[in-house]
Amino acid sequence: MKVIVDTSVWSLALRRDAQTGADAVSALRNLIHDHRVQMIGPIRQEVLSGIRHESQFNRLKTYLNAFPDLPIHQEDYVSAAKLFNFCRSHGIQGSNTDFLICAIALRNNYSIFTTDKDFDMFSRHIPILLYQK
């Protein structure tokens, strides 16, 4: 099964101390090796945002070019809004990007690899699959 890798995992692998999140980084390496990683534009944008040095930005941009963006359809945005509203009606908050990730994963039957605990709460109310390393 293909896996949408969330910003939280990419950040551990690409922008932080290598010891932090070593298990997640190892799992990401395995997914990359198995050609299971899926990227979407909003995650690419989040990963690249906040990088201070242009040379570092360009290196990271080049590295991420190995992972083409999965197309996002109009229905994904509508589905994300429905998921947002449904979860909110159950007292659960999340970002627009998080619910877009959920909508795209549901449409494609992909799992989501994240260290963001919000997705655990989402998964109690919507049928997303979370990647277990």
Backbone bond lengths (Angstrom), bond angles and torsions (degrees), N, CA, C in turn:
res aa  C-N    CA-C-N  psi(-1)  N-CA   C-N-CA  omega(-1)  CA-C   N-CA-C  phi
1 M - - - 1.445 - - 1.534 108.98 -
2 K 1.321 115.50 138.87 1.459 121.50 175.80 1.530 109.50 -71.78
3 V 1.332 115.25 156.56 1.461 121.17 -174.90 1.524 109.71 -134.77
4 I 1.333 116.25 126.31 1.468 120.49 171.28 1.523 106.68 -83.41
5 V 1.314 115.98 119.57 1.463 121.39 -178.62 1.521 108.28 -93.61
6 D 1.329 115.66 120.15 1.454 122.70 -177.13 1.531 111.43 -75.96
7 T 1.302 114.69 160.89 1.466 122.68 -179.90 1.521 112.16 -53.88
8 S 1.313 117.18 -37.65 1.469 120.18 -177.46 1.526 111.82 -58.94
9 V 1.317 117.01 -37.64 1.472 121.14 -179.88 1.526 110.11 -75.73
10 W 1.332 117.05 -44.43 1.466 119.92 177.48 1.529 110.57 -58.04
11 S 1.316 116.85 -40.27 1.465 120.56 -179.36 1.517 111.28 -62.93
12 L 1.315 116.95 -41.42 1.464 119.62 176.70 1.521 111.20 -60.85
13 A 1.315 115.89 -41.15 1.464 120.52 -175.60 1.522 113.40 -77.72
14 L 1.329 117.54 -31.37 1.459 119.71 -168.72 1.520 115.88 -113.30
15 R 1.321 118.04 -22.67 1.456 117.46 -170.64 1.519 114.93 -126.94
16 R 1.291 119.83 -0.28 1.462 121.31 -175.36 1.511 111.34 -125.69
17 D 1.324 115.27 176.18 1.459 123.31 175.80 1.527 109.40 -52.54
18 A 1.311 115.44 131.01 1.472 120.70 -175.83 1.528 112.66 -60.99
19 Q 1.329 118.48 -26.58 1.463 121.11 -178.94 1.529 112.03 -75.12
20 T 1.329 116.30 -27.76 1.456 120.43 179.62 1.524 108.72 -71.04
21 G 1.308 116.74 123.03 1.460 120.75 177.72 1.510 114.41 70.10
22 A 1.322 117.26 33.78 1.470 120.72 -175.90 1.523 112.69 -56.63
23 D 1.329 117.79 -37.42 1.471 120.51 179.48 1.523 111.09 -64.32
24 A 1.327 116.30 -43.32 1.465 120.31 179.79 1.522 110.41 -66.01
25 V 1.313 117.10 -40.41 1.466 121.46 179.54 1.529 110.29 -64.25
26 S 1.308 116.97 -41.98 1.468 120.93 177.65 1.526 110.74 -63.35
27 A 1.325 116.58 -42.18 1.468 120.21 178.16 1.522 110.75 -63.87
28 L 1.341 117.23 -39.86 1.467 120.42 177.16 1.522 110.64 -62.27
29 R 1.305 117.48 -43.03 1.475 120.37 177.72 1.525 110.84 -57.95
30 N 1.320 116.41 -42.45 1.466 120.21 178.94 1.525 111.33 -63.93
31 L 1.330 116.87 -41.90 1.466 120.45 178.14 1.528 111.15 -63.61
32 I 1.327 116.53 -40.59 1.468 120.63 177.54 1.525 109.31 -62.91
33 H 1.310 117.06 -46.41 1.463 121.75 179.85 1.532 111.58 -59.05
34 D 1.343 116.08 -36.82 1.462 121.27 -178.94 1.535 113.31 -87.02
35 H 1.336 117.55 4.80 1.478 123.55 179.25 1.533 111.94 57.26
36 R 1.326 116.14 42.31 1.466 120.81 -178.08 1.526 112.87 -107.92
37 V 1.325 117.68 -6.43 1.465 121.50 -175.48 1.516 111.10 -75.41
38 Q 1.331 115.55 133.56 1.458 122.37 174.04 1.527 108.86 -118.88
39 M 1.315 115.72 138.82 1.463 122.90 -179.94 1.520 108.11 -116.45
40 I 1.328 115.65 147.26 1.461 120.68 169.41 1.526 107.69 -127.15
41 G 1.321 115.75 154.29 1.456 121.56 -176.29 1.518 114.93 -54.10
42 P 1.343 119.37 -44.94 1.464 118.88 -179.87 1.533 113.77 -61.67
43 I 1.322 117.79 -33.62 1.467 120.12 176.79 1.528 109.24 -71.14
44 R 1.330 117.05 -42.76 1.472 120.28 176.66 1.533 109.58 -55.56
45 Q 1.331 116.46 -45.72 1.461 120.62 -179.79 1.534 111.17 -61.12
46 E 1.329 117.04 -45.12 1.466 120.07 179.63 1.525 111.72 -62.00
47 V 1.330 116.75 -42.93 1.470 120.47 -178.88 1.527 110.67 -62.95
48 L 1.328 116.35 -40.23 1.467 120.52 -176.93 1.532 113.32 -81.66
49 S 1.308 117.54 -16.15 1.466 120.73 -178.04 1.522 111.27 -74.00
50 G 1.315 115.00 141.53 1.459 120.83 175.46 1.514 115.25 86.19
51 I 1.310 117.72 6.10 1.466 120.08 178.20 1.524 107.88 -84.26
52 R 1.314 116.09 123.00 1.464 121.52 -170.39 1.529 114.48 -79.34
53 H 1.313 116.71 -34.67 1.464 119.94 -174.10 1.528 110.44 -102.32
54 E 1.322 115.50 129.07 1.463 120.38 -176.97 1.523 112.23 -59.82
55 S 1.334 117.41 -37.45 1.464 119.51 -179.70 1.529 111.03 -64.15
56 Q 1.315 117.32 -40.83 1.462 120.87 177.01 1.531 110.47 -66.59
57 F 1.338 116.36 -42.25 1.465 121.52 177.09 1.526 109.85 -57.02
58 N 1.330 117.11 -47.66 1.468 120.97 -177.78 1.526 112.10 -65.15
59 R 1.339 117.41 -38.96 1.474 120.05 177.06 1.523 110.77 -62.46
60 L 1.320 115.60 -45.18 1.457 119.79 -179.02 1.527 111.28 -67.19
61 K 1.329 116.36 -41.91 1.467 120.75 177.55 1.529 110.26 -58.76
62 T 1.321 116.64 -44.31 1.461 121.44 179.19 1.522 110.96 -63.04
63 Y 1.325 117.17 -43.37 1.460 121.14 178.63 1.532 110.43 -60.70
64 L 1.321 116.47 -45.65 1.467 120.44 -177.50 1.523 112.88 -69.91
65 N 1.326 117.88 -18.16 1.461 121.07 177.22 1.530 112.23 -59.94
66 A 1.321 117.00 -19.82 1.470 120.81 177.79 1.530 111.97 -68.41
67 F 1.345 116.38 -12.19 1.461 121.55 -176.86 1.522 109.13 -118.67
68 P 1.333 117.85 93.51 1.467 120.10 -178.61 1.524 111.28 -63.67
69 D 1.324 115.03 150.76 1.461 120.33 180.00 1.520 111.44 -73.29
70 L 1.316 114.95 132.77 1.446 121.85 171.00 1.527 107.16 -69.76
71 P 1.321 118.67 133.96 1.474 119.30 -179.97 1.531 111.45 -61.54
72 I 1.317 114.77 141.75 1.459 121.99 175.05 1.520 106.88 -109.17
73 H 1.319 115.92 129.11 1.460 122.01 -177.18 1.526 110.55 -104.19
74 Q 1.315 115.73 160.61 1.459 120.94 178.03 1.529 110.92 -54.39
75 E 1.323 116.52 -40.91 1.465 120.63 -179.19 1.524 111.73 -61.36
76 D 1.347 117.86 -27.54 1.463 120.44 178.36 1.525 111.19 -65.32
77 Y 1.327 116.31 -39.80 1.469 120.31 179.15 1.525 110.75 -67.60
78 V 1.317 116.65 -39.75 1.467 120.79 178.68 1.533 109.53 -66.68
79 S 1.315 116.18 -44.68 1.461 120.77 178.22 1.532 110.92 -62.26
80 A 1.333 116.83 -41.14 1.467 120.75 178.57 1.528 110.88 -61.14
81 A 1.330 117.03 -40.58 1.464 120.70 178.44 1.530 110.26 -64.80
82 K 1.334 117.17 -40.51 1.465 120.52 177.92 1.531 110.73 -63.55
83 L 1.334 116.45 -42.92 1.462 120.39 178.51 1.528 110.96 -63.40
84 F 1.323 115.96 -42.74 1.466 121.58 176.96 1.523 109.87 -56.81
85 N 1.345 116.33 -50.72 1.464 121.33 -177.73 1.528 111.64 -63.80
86 F 1.319 115.88 -41.19 1.469 119.96 -179.93 1.526 110.39 -63.71
87 C 1.315 116.82 -48.72 1.463 119.73 -179.44 1.531 111.07 -64.85
88 R 1.310 116.20 -40.55 1.464 119.67 178.87 1.531 110.65 -60.90
89 S 1.337 116.92 -37.71 1.467 120.23 178.88 1.529 111.45 -65.69
90 H 1.330 116.52 -16.97 1.464 122.23 176.49 1.534 111.63 -103.91
91 G 1.338 116.09 14.70 1.462 120.79 176.32 1.509 115.59 79.49
92 I 1.330 116.87 17.26 1.466 121.05 -178.03 1.522 109.56 -110.36
93 Q 1.323 115.51 125.39 1.462 121.64 179.12 1.523 109.97 -101.67
94 G 1.315 115.41 152.56 1.456 121.50 175.11 1.504 109.13 -164.09
95 S 1.323 115.58 167.49 1.464 119.63 -179.19 1.522 110.44 -83.60
96 N 1.321 115.03 160.13 1.465 119.79 176.08 1.524 110.61 -58.83
97 T 1.322 116.79 -41.15 1.466 120.10 179.67 1.521 111.14 -63.11
98 D 1.329 117.12 -41.45 1.469 119.50 179.45 1.526 111.48 -60.28
99 F 1.331 116.76 -42.45 1.456 118.93 -179.86 1.529 112.04 -73.82
100 L 1.328 117.33 -27.75 1.465 119.97 173.50 1.525 109.59 -66.25
101 I 1.319 117.28 -41.38 1.468 121.28 175.75 1.532 109.34 -58.38
102 C 1.318 116.87 -45.99 1.466 120.86 179.63 1.526 110.95 -60.33
103 A 1.329 116.91 -45.75 1.470 120.78 -178.34 1.529 111.22 -62.26
104 I 1.315 117.05 -43.97 1.465 120.84 -179.65 1.527 110.51 -66.36
105 A 1.319 116.61 -41.14 1.466 120.60 178.18 1.525 110.68 -62.58
106 L 1.322 117.06 -42.40 1.465 120.23 179.19 1.521 111.63 -64.37
107 R 1.339 116.92 -44.61 1.471 119.90 -178.27 1.525 111.49 -62.26
108 N 1.318 116.66 -36.81 1.465 121.22 -175.58 1.524 114.15 -96.27
109 N 1.340 116.86 -2.58 1.463 121.41 -175.06 1.530 111.30 57.64
110 Y 1.323 115.97 45.78 1.467 123.32 176.46 1.517 108.91 -105.93
111 S 1.315 115.81 157.48 1.460 119.24 172.17 1.529 108.67 -94.63
112 I 1.335 115.29 169.92 1.466 122.60 -178.16 1.520 107.73 -120.57
113 F 1.334 115.94 127.43 1.459 121.71 176.89 1.519 107.54 -104.82
114 T 1.315 116.01 114.08 1.455 121.13 -176.64 1.517 110.05 -149.33
115 T 1.317 115.65 156.85 1.462 121.23 169.85 1.524 109.82 -107.46
116 D 1.315 116.90 2.66 1.462 123.85 -179.74 1.531 108.97 -78.17
117 K 1.312 116.67 114.62 1.468 121.94 -175.95 1.526 112.97 -66.55
118 D 1.336 118.45 -16.29 1.467 119.93 176.17 1.524 111.07 -57.43
119 F 1.325 116.51 -35.61 1.466 119.94 -178.76 1.530 111.74 -65.47
120 D 1.333 117.34 -29.12 1.467 119.82 174.66 1.525 109.83 -62.36
121 M 1.331 116.22 -42.92 1.470 119.83 177.83 1.521 110.94 -65.85
122 F 1.341 117.50 -42.42 1.461 120.36 178.99 1.527 110.25 -58.28
123 S 1.339 115.69 -42.99 1.466 120.21 -173.94 1.523 112.89 -66.32
124 R 1.315 117.71 -14.77 1.467 120.92 176.29 1.529 111.62 -77.89
125 H 1.338 115.82 -15.03 1.463 119.88 -175.33 1.527 113.90 -123.85
126 I 1.313 117.00 -20.01 1.464 120.47 178.40 1.535 108.22 -129.49
127 P 1.328 117.83 150.73 1.472 120.59 -169.74 1.536 115.06 -82.74
128 I 1.338 117.00 48.46 1.463 119.22 175.82 1.524 109.57 -81.20
129 L 1.321 115.38 152.80 1.456 121.88 176.09 1.519 108.15 -105.38
130 L 1.327 116.68 125.14 1.451 121.08 177.26 1.527 109.26 -98.78
131 Y 1.325 115.27 130.80 1.458 121.39 -179.80 1.528 108.95 -66.61
132 Q 1.301 115.74 128.85 1.472 121.76 177.33 1.521 108.32 -105.47
133 K 1.302 116.58 116.88 1.465 120.31 -179.00 1.497 112.88 -75.40
